[in-house]
Amino acid sequence: MSKKDEKTNVMRLLEQKKLRYEAYNYEKLGLTNGKEIAEALGEDPDRVFKTLVTVGKTKEHYVFVIPVCAELDLKKAAKVVGEKSLAMLPQKELLPLTGYVHGGCSPIGMKKSFPTVLHETAEQYETILFSGGKVGFQVELAPSSLKKLIRFSFADVTVDQ
């Protein structure tokens, strides 16, 4: 199978559920910054989202999907999920917990289901882009389609710009 036709587990899950999506591959560009990825794909950075995993004071894990240029506000995020405080999951714990590496973490297809929050701006768009589950891959999907795969809520969880 050529690189162009390569499928990630995220794409296989979307196809299994017969959900329409677009796949993008930017791995040859060597980009790691979300804003650069959005620009390379010719997309508005506000429509391109990153997936962040946190751990609460209770040791529960939470997933936040926010625009690539935004910064997670840990206090707002903790309040939304009912925790006293949250911290970013240490990078070395990401793969064992989710099955994904840093830069390739997707809200779809994690080893386990975690409470997930999409930034409220995702509701404004017909489709959003996020990691396809592997570094170098993005998928574009309607938030309404994402609801068919994972449970999530919408909230403002970013630092005010």
C-alpha positions in Angstrom: 0.0 0.0 0.0 1.5 3.4 -0.9 1.8 6.2 1.6 -0.9 8.1 -0.2 -3.4 5.2 0.4 -2.2 4.6 3.9 -5.1 4.3 6.4 -4.9 4.9 10.1 -7.1 3.2 12.8 -9.1 6.5 13.0 -9.9 6.2 9.3 -10.8 2.6 9.6 -13.2 3.4 12.5 -14.8 6.2 10.5 -15.3 3.8 7.5 -16.6 1.0 9.8 -19.3 3.5 11.0 -19.9 4.6 7.4 -19.1 8.2 8.3 -18.0 10.7 5.6 -14.6 12.3 6.2 -11.7 13.7 4.3 -8.2 12.5 5.0 -5.1 14.7 4.7 -1.5 13.6 4.8 1.2 16.1 5.5 4.0 13.8 6.9 6.4 14.6 4.0 6.3 18.3 5.0 7.8 17.6 8.4 5.5 20.0 10.2 4.9 19.7 13.9 3.2 23.1 14.8 -0.6 23.1 14.5 -0.6 26.6 12.9 1.9 25.4 10.2 -0.2 22.3 9.6 -3.3 24.4 9.1 -1.5 26.7 6.7 0.0 23.8 4.7 -3.5 22.4 4.3 -4.9 25.8 3.3 -7.2 25.7 6.3 -8.3 28.4 8.8 -6.4 27.5 12.0 -9.6 28.1 14.0 -11.1 25.0 12.2 -8.0 22.8 13.0 -8.1 21.3 16.4 -5.5 19.6 18.7 -6.3 16.8 21.2 -4.9 17.3 24.7 -5.1 14.7 27.5 -5.2 15.8 31.2 -5.3 14.2 34.6 -7.4 15.5 37.4 -6.7 15.6 41.2 -8.9 12.5 41.4 -6.5 10.7 39.0 -9.3 10.6 36.3 -8.3 11.5 32.8 -10.0 14.0 30.5 -9.6 14.8 26.8 -9.9 18.4 25.4 -10.1 19.2 21.7 -9.3 22.8 21.1 -8.2 25.0 18.2 -4.5 24.6 17.4 -3.6 28.2 18.1 -5.4 28.2 21.5 -4.1 27.3 24.9 -6.0 25.2 27.3 -7.1 27.1 30.4 -6.7 24.4 33.1 -8.9 26.2 35.6 -11.8 26.6 33.2 -11.3 23.0 32.0 -11.3 21.7 35.6 -14.5 23.5 36.4 -16.2 22.1 33.2 -15.4 18.5 34.2 -16.0 19.0 38.0 -12.4 18.6 39.1 -10.6 20.7 41.7 -7.6 21.0 39.4 -6.2 19.5 36.2 -2.6 19.0 34.9 -1.4 18.0 31.5 -0.7 14.3 31.2 3.1 13.8 31.1 4.2 13.0 27.5 5.7 9.6 28.5 2.3 8.5 29.8 0.4 9.4 26.6 1.1 6.2 24.5 0.4 3.7 27.3 -2.8 5.4 28.2 -4.3 6.3 24.8 -2.4 4.3 22.3 -1.3 7.5 20.6 2.0 9.4 20.4 2.5 13.1 21.0 1.5 14.9 17.8 -0.7 12.0 16.6 -3.3 11.9 19.4 -6.9 11.7 18.2 -10.1 11.8 20.2 -11.2 8.8 18.2 -10.0 5.3 18.9 -8.2 5.7 22.2 -7.6 2.5 24.2 -10.3 3.6 26.6 -13.1 6.1 26.6 -12.5 9.3 28.5 -14.7 12.3 29.3 -14.2 14.6 26.3 -14.8 18.3 25.8 -14.7 20.0 22.4 -14.1 23.8 22.4 -17.4 25.5 21.9 -16.2 27.1 18.6 -16.4 23.6 17.0 -20.2 24.0 16.9 -19.8 26.9 14.5 -18.3 24.8 11.8 -19.8 22.3 9.4 -16.6 20.3 9.7 -13.5 20.5 11.8 -10.0 18.9 11.3 -8.1 17.0 13.9 -5.4 14.3 14.1 -6.0 11.2 12.1 -4.3 9.1 14.8 -0.8 9.2 13.5 1.7 12.0 13.1 1.3 13.4 9.5 -2.4 12.6 9.2 -5.5 14.8 9.7 -9.1 14.0 9.2 -11.9 16.4 8.5 -15.3 15.5 10.0 -18.6 17.1 11.0 -18.9 17.4 14.8 -22.4 15.7 14.4 -20.6 12.7 12.9 -18.0 12.7 15.7 -21.0 12.4 18.1 -21.7 9.0 16.6 -18.3 7.7 17.7 -17.5 9.4 21.0 -19.5 11.2 23.7 -18.4 14.8 24.3 -19.7 18.1 25.4 -19.0 21.6 24.1 -17.5 24.3 26.4 -15.2 27.3 26.5 -12.0 25.8 27.9 -9.3 28.0 26.4 -7.3 31.0 27.7 -9.0 34.2 26.6 -7.1 35.8 23.8 
